[in-house]
Amino acid sequence: MDRLKQTNFFFFVCISFMVIGFTSKKFECKNIITINGDMSMQFTEDHNNVRGEEGKNNFRKPKNDDDLKYWLENMVYYHHFTHEEIHEATGLSIDEISEALKKFSIDNKHQPTRDTDNSLLVLPYPGGRHHRIGFLEGAIDPQRETKISVFTPWDLNSYIVVDIPEAIWSNLGLTYLAHTHIPTIWTEQNIELEKLEWQRKPESVLICERELPNGIVFGTKVTPHQNSVEMEMWLKNGTKDTLTDLRVQNCVMLKNAAGFNELTDSNKVYTFPYVATKSQDGRKWIITAWEPCNRPWGNQHVPCMHSDPKFSDCPPGEMRTLKGWLSFYEGSNIQEEFKRIAATGWDNH
């Protein structure tokens, strides 16, 4: 009887959401999941509608020839995009893409060589190719200014996409979301946030900072090293009230990392604050961590892994920071590797 009541309740909630807010499109009530302790109703939209809206609304036209050349090299040389994927990322026609590739001599003959003795290759993710295998309905119209590609040291064609931040919660509600999925405090007010880009700095450092309409400023800095990637995130409170419950969701997506993209959670190890994914051959690992860590977890349907941090409460006019780590490891003793990483002091503020 209790199970029947519970089923009827969830059915009522699904119908209520559909009638109130989603009558213009066909949705299927999928499931209830917990994200950082929040209960959020998930809906599966018609797959063709999801892809159609991405293609129409979510491209970034290059600003000038220099911008066009950079993104074409990024997409062709490193991400190996097709013409159709370049079109999805830039909005350019297939003919315009072909002409631009010819103009800038971007082809297999001019593929740059990569020096694996230097820092890990980290690039802004160009969009145009969805960074997930599954649960696409949970990331409609993903914005590229929070996403980076980190290429693996053992396979130059494999990379992971790191979304930093994917989401920020606060006592105000869902304060930022890097895609369309569930309402934020801005979509509820019909406020559209400006599209930004990563600032490309010397030594392959990437920085992106955003100011929200209420005065909250948050940003991320990414610094590649030879064997690891250092990440830092900050939040400045420009409002008149103290911000609390500042939970952050940072996602490491494994779709394009060969040998790591099985739809399972059995290849992951969780040792607070570290999360590691093991390759199919059992000899290689991808590791991430954030401090102060709030919740390590993974989603086998994406597939992805998280070491989600939390800012301490932030009074008006003050700033809070987080530290992040990402690295690659070849070996069998992952717990010893966690200890080695901890001894580097990466999390010192």
MOHU-V627839 format. One record per residue. SS is DSSP state (@ for helix, = for strand, . for the rest). D_LAST is the distance of its C-alpha to the last C-alpha in whole Angstrom. Layout:
{{SS	D_LAST} {SS	D_LAST}}
//
This chain:
{{.	53} {@	50} {@	49} {@	51} {@	50} {@	46} {@	48} {@	50} {@	47} {@	44} {@	47} {@	48} {@	44} {@	44} {@	48} {@	46} {@	43} {@	46} {@	48} {@	46} {@	44} {.	45} {.	48} {.	48} {.	47} {.	48} {=	45} {=	45} {=	43} {=	41} {=	39} {=	37} {=	33} {=	30} {=	27} {.	24} {.	27} {=	29} {=	32} {=	33} {=	37} {=	37} {=	40} {=	41} {=	42} {.	45} {@	44} {@	46} {@	45} {@	41} {@	42} {@	44} {@	42} {@	39} {@	41} {@	43} {@	40} {.	36} {.	37} {.	36} {.	38} {.	37} {.	37} {.	39} {@	40} {@	37} {@	35} {@	38} {@	38} {@	34} {@	34} {@	37} {@	36} {@	33} {@	35} {@	38} {@	37} {@	33} {.	34} {.	38} {.	39} {.	42} {@	44} {@	44} {@	40} {@	40} {@	42} {@	40} {@	37} {@	39} {.	42} {.	44} {.	47} {@	48} {@	50} {@	48} {@	45} {@	48} {@	49} {@	45} {@	45} {@	48} {@	47} {.	44} {.	45} {.	43} {.	44} {@	44} {@	46} {@	43} {.	40} {.	37} {.	36} {.	33} {.	31} {.	30} {.	28} {.	26} {.	23} {.	23} {.	25} {=	23} {=	25} {=	26} {.	28} {.	31} {.	32} {.	36} {.	36} {.	34} {.	31} {.	32} {.	35} {.	36} {.	35} {@	36} {@	37} {@	33} {.	32} {=	35} {.	34} {.	31} {.	29} {@	28} {@	25} {@	22} {=	24} {=	23} {=	25} {=	24} {=	27} {.	27} {.	28} {.	31} {.	33} {.	32} {.	34} {.	32} {=	28} {=	26} {=	25} {=	22} {=	22} {=	18} {=	19} {=	22} {=	22} {=	20} {=	22} {=	22} {.	24} {.	26} {=	27} {=	26} {=	24} {=	24} {=	26} {.	26} {.	30} {=	33} {.	33} {.	33} {.	33} {.	30} {.	30} {.	31} {@	34} {@	35} {@	36} {.	37} {.	34} {.	34} {.	30} {.	30} {.	30} {.	27} {.	26} {.	24} {=	23} {=	24} {.	22} {@	23} {@	22} {@	22} {.	19} {=	19} {=	18} {=	20} {=	19} {=	22} {=	23} {.	25} {.	28} {.	27} {.	24} {.	21} {=	19} {=	17} {=	16} {=	15} {=	14} {=	16} {=	16} {=	18} {.	18} {.	22} {.	21} {=	18} {=	16} {=	13} {=	12} {=	10} {=	11} {=	12} {=	14} {=	16} {.	19} {.	22} {.	24} {.	26} {.	25} {.	22} {=	20} {.	20} {.	20} {=	18} {=	18} {=	18} {=	20} {=	19} {=	22} {=	23} {=	26} {.	29} {.	32} {.	32} {.	31} {.	34} {.	34} {.	31} {.	33} {.	35} {.	35} {.	34} {.	31} {.	33} {.	31} {=	28} {=	26} {=	23} {=	21} {.	18} {.	16} {=	18} {=	21} {=	23} {=	26} {=	29} {.	32} {.	35} {.	36} {.	34} {.	32} {=	29} {=	26} {=	24} {=	20} {=	17} {=	15} {=	12} {=	9} {.	10} {=	14} {=	17} {=	19} {=	20} {=	24} {=	26} {=	29} {.	32} {.	34} {.	32} {.	30} {=	27} {=	24} {=	21} {=	17} {=	17} {=	14} {=	14} {=	13} {.	13} {.	16} {=	16} {.	19} {.	21} {.	19} {.	16} {=	13} {=	10} {=	8} {=	8} {=	7} {=	11} {=	13} {=	17} {=	19} {=	23} {=	25} {=	28} {.	29} {.	30} {.	28} {@	25} {@	24} {@	23} {@	22} {@	19} {@	19} {@	18} {@	16} {@	14} {@	14} {.	13} {.	9} {.	9} {.	6} {.	4} {.	0}}
//
